[in-house]
């Protein structure tokens, strides 16, 4: 991997933040009797997807933000082309991590369900469109891409996905439903970036 691409990826993934999504994946697994080790790759994958979404959201063609949490955005540090490549690489790597999780699951169909869920959550018609629109509204301006993607029924696909990973462990449906509902509740909260 080219050094500058790697630096751009690390710049956004390791930026200051709460790391809420991976924590929720692990908490969801543990809530249904699973172990953190069994979902660690998937937990990290969701953080990579989150970083990718923020990189692309900040681009000049989207919200055109210069700063995120008081720090220069990826495209301001590495240039627009490198930021696009870094975001794309993070999204691709995320799916690789989910696939790597297969070695820790008893049923390979589990990974197929997780990949489908992650793809649905990362789709432009899911949380991503809401995430970028919310960012622009907070800054008092209309996003350049407003109206391109219809918003989902709620803005919580990403946190809901993160907290709902318990089903991947094949646990009792009532436990999984409780974890899913908790994720939905978290997903209905406004995203603060």
Buried (B, 14 or more C-beta within 10 A) or exposed (E): EEEEBEEBBEBBBEBEBEEBBBBBBBBBBBBBEBEBEBBBBBBBBBBBBBBBBBBBBBBBEBBBBEEBEEBBBBBBBBEEEBBBBBBBBBBEBBBEBBBBBBEBBEEEEBBEBBBEBBEBBBBEEBBBBBBBBBBBEEEEEEBBBEEEBEEBEEBBBBBBBBBBBBBBBBBEEEBBEBBBEBBBEBBEEEBEB
